[in-house]
Amino acid sequence: MTRHLGPANGGGSGAQVFSDEDGIKFVVKFKENPQGLRVLANELVSNKLGLYLEVPMPEGCVVDIPQEVINLTPAIGSARPTCPVTTGPHFGVRRLSDYWKTPPPGELSKIKNMDSVPGIFVFDLLTLNSDRKPEHLLLAKGDFDHAGRYVSAIDHGHCFGAPAWDVNIAQNVDRDNLQVIPGLMECVVGATPFQTFIDRLRSLDRTTIDTIINQIPADWGLSTAEMTALANFLEARKNRVEAILLNHRAQFPKWN
């Protein structure tokens, strides 16, 4: 990150917007965020899982902030209310351009990537995301279709039940956390709307899960036991998702 652009809109983590040397913008959550280090691990792991499943969401990564940028930016340095941020590692996610946050339910029916919406539900169930709400959906213009709007899922710091999950996460492996989102339920259409994403979920093996989890920086404080517990949880949880969806079939009015 080479330039600080200002605060991100909303959220309890105090995220800030930066750009890199190529001018690409990122929303960055700091190690020193008020919600704790586990939020960063949740964001990274859930983002990698979502991209594996091809769920619509901006790509995230581990980022560092040069000390000279911190020194030149009082908002994240000397004037920060709690303590100055360190150089990292932090979590950053690409900031979409020209987006509409918290879209009204009626606007969701106009999106161009409606066939991707079932993936959001599969993703939320796999990651035990308890924080899906309208403000965690964006409608953005596509890179190659500036006339259309495409839904994108964001803000996954509260996956795996909560930022305070621990080695006992397996206790939640059967938990039904499906959330009814007005407007989004109607975007699930057809006789087998989830099948593509269920097939991708079935292909998610232990090697891939371990590879994703092992990308968590040591500075984010997860113990080996906690990382193993998370991998065990995901390996078991992926086999529960389809049954939970079937239990909610009546809440998807266009799943026929």
VOPAGU-2260 file (C-alpha; in pm, 1 decimal, decimal comma):
REM VOPAGU-2260
SITE   aa  ch    i         X         Y         Z
SITE  MET   A    0       0,0       0,0       0,0
SITE  THR   A    1     148,7     332,4    -102,1
SITE  ARG   A    2    -122,5     590,8     -34,8
SITE  HIS   A    3    -391,9     642,3     227,9
SITE  LEU   A    4    -723,6     761,5      81,3
SITE  GLY   A    5    -948,2     784,7     388,5
SITE  PRO   A    6   -1187,6     578,3     597,7
SITE  ALA   A    7   -1409,9     309,3     454,0
SITE  ASN   A    8   -1783,2     356,8     496,3
SITE  GLY   A    9   -1939,3     191,7     800,5
SITE  GLY   A   10   -1837,6    -120,4     990,9
SITE  GLY   A   11   -1699,7    -171,7    1338,0
SITE  SER   A   12   -1344,1    -260,5    1241,4
SITE  GLY   A   13   -1228,9      92,2    1152,7
SITE  ALA   A   14   -1124,6     -12,1     801,7
SITE  GLN   A   15    -940,8     238,1     584,4
SITE  VAL   A   16    -899,7     275,4     207,9
SITE  PHE   A   17    -555,5     263,6      45,9
SITE  SER   A   18    -418,6     237,5    -304,1
SITE  ASP   A   19    -115,8      42,0    -420,7
SITE  GLU   A   20     157,7     140,6    -660,8
SITE  ASP   A   21     -71,1      56,7    -955,7
SITE  GLY   A   22    -353,8     274,9    -824,5
SITE  ILE   A   23    -570,5     -22,8    -728,2
SITE  LYS   A   24    -782,4      56,7    -423,6
SITE  PHE   A   25    -810,7    -170,8    -121,0
SITE  VAL   A   26   -1022,0    -164,6     193,5
SITE  VAL   A   27    -781,2    -257,9     473,4
SITE  LYS   A   28    -861,1    -397,1     817,3
SITE  PHE   A   29    -570,4    -348,0    1054,6
SITE  LYS   A   30    -412,7    -587,1    1302,2
SITE  GLU   A   31    -498,5    -317,9    1553,9
SITE  ASN   A   32    -870,7    -317,1    1473,9
SITE  PRO   A   33   -1107,9    -302,2    1775,3
SITE  GLN   A   34   -1268,7    -638,1    1691,7
SITE  GLY   A   35    -947,7    -838,2    1732,1
SITE  LEU   A   36    -705,4   -1043,9    1524,7
SITE  ARG   A   37    -950,9   -1328,2    1467,6
SITE  VAL   A   38   -1150,8   -1097,6    1236,8
SITE  LEU   A   39    -854,4   -1088,4     998,7
SITE  ALA   A   40    -818,8   -1466,5     995,2
SITE  ASN   A   41   -1191,7   -1500,8     932,6
SITE  GLU   A   42   -1172,3   -1255,5     642,7
SITE  LEU   A   43    -876,1   -1426,4     478,9
SITE  VAL   A   44    -998,9   -1784,3     509,1
SITE  SER   A   45   -1355,8   -1704,2     406,6
SITE  ASN   A   46   -1234,7   -1499,5     109,2
SITE  LYS   A   47   -1017,4   -1784,2     -18,9
SITE  LEU   A   48   -1305,7   -2029,3      27,3
SITE  GLY   A   49   -1547,6   -1797,7    -150,9
SITE  LEU   A   50   -1315,4   -1752,6    -446,1
SITE  TYR   A   51   -1262,4   -2129,5    -464,0
SITE  LEU   A   52   -1640,2   -2175,5    -486,1
SITE  GLU   A   53   -1657,4   -1890,2    -742,1
SITE  VAL   A   54   -1891,2   -1687,4    -523,8
SITE  PRO   A   55   -1913,9   -1321,8    -633,2
SITE  MET   A   56   -1688,0   -1124,2    -399,3
SITE  PRO   A   57   -1383,8    -899,0    -435,9
SITE  GLU   A   58   -1045,9   -1066,4    -395,9
SITE  GLY   A   59    -865,9   -1027,5     -63,7
SITE  CYS   A   60    -503,7   -1067,6      42,7
SITE  VAL   A   61    -251,8   -1005,5     318,7
SITE  VAL   A   62    -110,9    -652,9     292,2
SITE  ASP   A   63     159,2    -441,8     453,0
SITE  ILE   A   64     171,2     -65,1     496,9
SITE  PRO   A   65     514,0     101,0     469,4
SITE  GLN   A   66     626,4     287,6     780,0
SITE  GLU   A   67     669,5     605,6     576,8
SITE  VAL   A   68     299,2     596,3     480,2
SITE  ILE   A   69     204,9     557,8     846,4
SITE  ASN   A   70     435,8     845,0     944,3
SITE  LEU   A   71     276,0    1072,4     684,5
SITE  THR   A   72     -83,1     978,4     777,1
SITE  PRO   A   73    -191,0    1103,3    1122,9
SITE  ALA   A   74    -527,8     925,5    1096,4
SITE  ILE   A   75    -354,8     587,9    1121,1
SITE  GLY   A   76     -44,2     708,8    1304,3
SITE  SER   A   77       7,4     975,0    1566,7
SITE  ALA   A   78    -355,6    1096,8    1569,9
SITE  ARG   A   79    -519,9     751,7    1584,1
SITE  PRO   A   80    -745,9     743,9    1894,9
SITE  THR   A   81    -608,2     416,2    2029,9
SITE  CYS   A   82    -259,5     342,6    1899,1
SITE  PRO   A   83     -76,8     386,2    1568,9
SITE  VAL   A   84    -105,6      94,3    1329,7
SITE  THR   A   85     198,5    -117,0    1259,7
SITE  THR   A   86     331,7    -205,1     916,8
SITE  GLY   A   87     134,4    -529,6     921,6
SITE  PRO   A   88      45,6    -786,8     821,8
SITE  HIS   A   89    -310,9    -659,2     771,2
SITE  PHE   A   90    -601,6    -783,6     558,7
SITE  GLY   A   91    -701,7    -598,7     244,4
SITE  VAL   A   92    -976,9    -654,5      -8,2
SITE  ARG   A   93   -1004,5    -488,0    -346,3
SITE  ARG   A   94   -1248,9    -200,9    -342,0
SITE  LEU   A   95   -1509,7    -221,0    -615,0
SITE  SER   A   96   -1570,8      92,8    -815,7
SITE  ASP   A   97   -1908,8     251,7    -874,0
SITE  TYR   A   98   -2102,6      36,9    -631,0
SITE  TRP   A   99   -2434,2      62,7    -451,7
SITE  LYS   A  100   -2426,5     -51,4     -90,5
SITE  THR   A  101   -2735,4    -186,8      88,6
SITE  PRO   A  102   -2942,9    -231,7    -228,8
SITE  PRO   A  103   -3322,1    -227,9    -183,6
SITE  PRO   A  104   -3482,2    -571,0    -230,0
SITE  GLY   A  105   -3644,3    -465,1    -556,2
SITE  GLU   A  106   -3310,5    -383,5    -714,6
SITE  LEU   A  107   -3173,6    -732,0    -655,0
SITE  SER   A  108   -3422,1    -868,8    -909,0
SITE  LYS   A  109   -3242,4    -668,4   -1179,0
SITE  ILE   A  110   -2891,1    -803,9   -1130,2
SITE  LYS   A  111   -2706,7    -963,0   -1421,3
SITE  ASN   A  112   -2542,8   -1242,2   -1218,9
SITE  MET   A  113   -2853,5   -1394,5   -1061,9
SITE  ASP   A  114   -2717,4   -1743,7   -1124,8
SITE  SER   A  115   -2436,5   -1662,0    -877,5
SITE  VAL   A  116   -2670,5   -1580,9    -587,2
SITE  PRO   A  117   -2712,5   -1945,2    -476,1
SITE  GLY   A  118   -2338,0   -1945,2    -418,4
SITE  ILE   A  119   -2373,7   -1675,7    -153,2
SITE  PHE   A  120   -2606,8   -1900,5      47,4
SITE  VAL   A  121   -2376,2   -2201,1       7,6
SITE  PHE   A  122   -2080,2   -1988,6     115,1
SITE  ASP   A  123   -2261,5   -1845,1     419,4
SITE  LEU   A  124   -2360,4   -2192,0     536,1
SITE  LEU   A  125   -2013,9   -2339,4     485,6
SITE  THR   A  126   -1845,6   -2056,8     676,3
SITE  LEU   A  127   -2118,8   -2025,1     938,5
SITE  ASN   A  128   -2152,9   -1658,6     849,6
SITE  SER   A  129   -2386,8   -1504,0    1106,0
SITE  ASP   A  130   -2362,8   -1152,3     968,6
SITE  ARG   A  131   -2516,7   -1155,8     621,6
SITE  LYS   A  132   -2740,9    -852,8     589,8
SITE  PRO   A  133   -2831,4    -607,3     310,6
SITE  GLU   A  134   -2540,3    -373,7     393,6
SITE  HIS   A  135   -2301,4    -662,4     332,9
SITE  LEU   A  136   -2412,1    -684,0     -28,6
SITE  LEU   A  137   -2293,7    -452,2    -302,5
SITE  LEU   A  138   -2434,3    -389,5    -646,5
SITE  ALA   A  139   -2142,4    -299,4    -868,7
SITE  LYS   A  140   -2094,5    -239,0   -1238,0
SITE  GLY   A  141   -1918,6    -520,6   -1419,2
SITE  ASP   A  142   -1572,6    -472,8   -1565,8
SITE  PHE   A  143   -1705,9    -546,6   -1913,0
SITE  ASP   A  144   -2067,2    -439,2   -1870,3
SITE  HIS   A  145   -2099,9     -89,0   -1731,6
SITE  ALA   A  146   -2472,5     -85,1   -1800,4
SITE  GLY   A  147   -2549,3    -378,4   -1573,3
SITE  ARG   A  148   -2533,3    -432,4   -1197,8
SITE  TYR   A  149   -2379,9    -738,7   -1036,4
SITE  VAL   A  150   -2422,8    -848,1    -675,0
SITE  SER   A  151   -2112,3    -901,6    -465,0
SITE  ALA   A  152   -2076,0   -1029,9    -107,2
SITE  ILE   A  153   -1852,6    -840,9     136,5
SITE  ASP   A  154   -1748,7    -816,3     501,6
SITE  HIS   A  155   -1687,4   -1164,4     640,4
SITE  GLY   A  156   -1512,9   -1094,3     968,5
SITE  HIS   A  157   -1793,6   -1265,9    1161,0
SITE  CYS   A  158   -1774,2   -1599,6     982,7
SITE  PHE   A  159   -1728,6   -1925,7    1175,6
SITE  GLY   A  160   -1988,4   -1814,3    1425,9
SITE  ALA   A  161   -1813,4   -1509,0    1568,4
SITE  PRO   A  162   -1468,4   -1353,6    1593,9
SITE  ALA   A  163   -1420,3   -1534,4    1925,0
SITE  TRP   A  164   -1440,0   -1895,1    1794,3
SITE  ASP   A  165   -1188,7   -2136,6    1945,9
SITE  VAL   A  166   -1077,4   -2500,4    1938,0
SITE  ASN   A  167   -1434,8   -2604,5    2019,0
SITE  ILE   A  168   -1571,2   -2478,7    1687,4
SITE  ALA   A  169   -1672,1   -2834,0    1592,6
SITE  GLN   A  170   -1964,0   -2798,2    1835,1
SITE  ASN   A  171   -2129,5   -2577,9    1570,6
SITE  VAL   A  172   -2086,8   -2813,0    1275,7
SITE  ASP   A  173   -2462,8   -2888,3    1254,1
SITE  ARG   A  174   -2582,2   -2534,9    1322,9
SITE  ASP   A  175   -2847,9   -2396,3    1088,2
SITE  ASN   A  176   -2751,1   -2033,2    1030,1
SITE  LEU   A  177   -2937,0   -1962,5     704,9
SITE  GLN   A  178   -3056,0   -1602,8     706,3
SITE  VAL   A  179   -3357,4   -1480,4     512,1
SITE  ILE   A  180   -3259,9   -1174,2     306,0
SITE  PRO   A  181   -3557,6   -1002,5     138,6
SITE  GLY   A  182   -3497,1    -978,5    -233,5
SITE  LEU   A  183   -3208,8   -1224,1    -230,7
SITE  MET   A  184   -3431,1   -1527,1    -172,0
SITE  GLU   A  185   -3617,9   -1446,9    -495,5
SITE  CYS   A  186   -3291,5   -1458,0    -690,7
SITE  VAL   A  187   -3265,1   -1834,8    -639,8
SITE  VAL   A  188   -3442,7   -1967,5    -947,3
SITE  GLY   A  189   -3500,3   -2308,0   -1105,7
SITE  ALA   A  190   -3521,9   -2675,9   -1018,7
SITE  THR   A  191   -3158,2   -2723,1    -911,0
SITE  PRO   A  192   -3029,9   -2369,8    -845,5
SITE  PHE   A  193   -2760,1   -2472,9    -595,9
SITE  GLN   A  194   -2616,2   -2770,0    -783,4
SITE  THR   A  195   -2318,1   -2594,9    -942,9
SITE  PHE   A  196   -2200,4   -2465,0    -606,6
SITE  ILE   A  197   -2272,2   -2791,5    -423,8
SITE  ASP   A  198   -2054,7   -2970,4    -681,5
SITE  ARG   A  199   -1772,2   -2723,3    -619,1
SITE  LEU   A  200   -1819,3   -2767,4    -246,3
SITE  ARG   A  201   -1786,5   -3144,9    -280,7
SITE  SER   A  202   -1455,8   -3094,3    -460,6
SITE  LEU   A  203   -1318,7   -2894,6    -165,9
SITE  ASP   A  204   -1077,3   -3148,5     -16,2
SITE  ARG   A  205    -868,1   -3144,7     298,8
SITE  THR   A  206    -551,3   -3050,8     111,2
SITE  THR   A  207    -715,5   -2738,1     -25,9
SITE  ILE   A  208    -860,5   -2648,3     313,7
SITE  ASP   A  209    -520,4   -2686,0     480,2
SITE  THR   A  210    -352,1   -2481,4     207,4
SITE  ILE   A  211    -597,7   -2197,0     265,2
SITE  ILE   A  212    -568,6   -2202,5     643,9
SITE  ASN   A  213    -189,2   -2217,4     631,0
SITE  GLN   A  214    -189,7   -1877,5     460,1
SITE  ILE   A  215    -291,4   -1713,9     790,5
SITE  PRO   A  216       7,1   -1508,6     911,3
SITE  ALA   A  217     158,3   -1619,4    1240,5
SITE  ASP   A  218     122,6   -1260,1    1365,3
SITE  TRP   A  219    -256,7   -1304,1    1369,3
SITE  GLY   A  220    -227,0   -1527,6    1672,2
SITE  LEU   A  221    -393,5   -1858,1    1579,5
SITE  SER   A  222    -244,7   -2159,9    1749,7
SITE  THR   A  223    -174,9   -2483,5    1565,8
SITE  ALA   A  224    -462,4   -2642,5    1757,0
SITE  GLU   A  225    -701,8   -2368,5    1647,6
SITE  MET   A  226    -598,0   -2398,2    1283,2
SITE  THR   A  227    -649,0   -2773,9    1295,6
SITE  ALA   A  228    -987,7   -2730,5    1461,3
SITE  LEU   A  229   -1095,5   -2488,9    1187,5
SITE  ALA   A  230    -984,5   -2731,1     915,2
SITE  ASN   A  231   -1170,2   -3017,9    1084,3
SITE  PHE   A  232   -1479,7   -2801,4    1111,9
SITE  LEU   A  233   -1476,9   -2708,4     742,6
SITE  GLU   A  234   -1415,4   -3067,2     633,6
SITE  ALA   A  235   -1724,2   -3178,5     827,4
SITE  ARG   A  236   -1936,0   -2870,0     764,0
SITE  LYS   A  237   -1924,7   -2899,3     385,1
SITE  ASN   A  238   -2127,9   -3220,3     414,2
SITE  ARG   A  239   -2407,5   -3045,2     606,5
SITE  VAL   A  240   -2475,2   -2757,3     367,4
SITE  GLU   A  241   -2704,7   -2928,3     117,1
SITE  ALA   A  242   -2934,2   -3068,6     388,2
SITE  ILE   A  243   -2969,9   -2727,0     552,2
SITE  LEU   A  244   -3065,3   -2573,5     218,6
SITE  LEU   A  245   -3329,8   -2840,9     160,9
SITE  ASN   A  246   -3479,1   -2765,4     502,8
SITE  HIS   A  247   -3537,2   -2407,3     384,9
SITE  ARG   A  248   -3670,0   -2483,9      38,6
SITE  ALA   A  249   -4007,3   -2322,7     111,2
SITE  GLN   A  250   -3836,7   -1989,8     184,1
SITE  PHE   A  251   -3703,0   -1968,7    -171,4
SITE  PRO   A  252   -4018,8   -1886,9    -368,2
SITE  LYS   A  253   -3865,6   -1950,8    -711,7
SITE  TRP   A  254   -3688,1   -2275,5    -626,3
SITE  ASN   A  255   -3925,8   -2510,2    -805,7
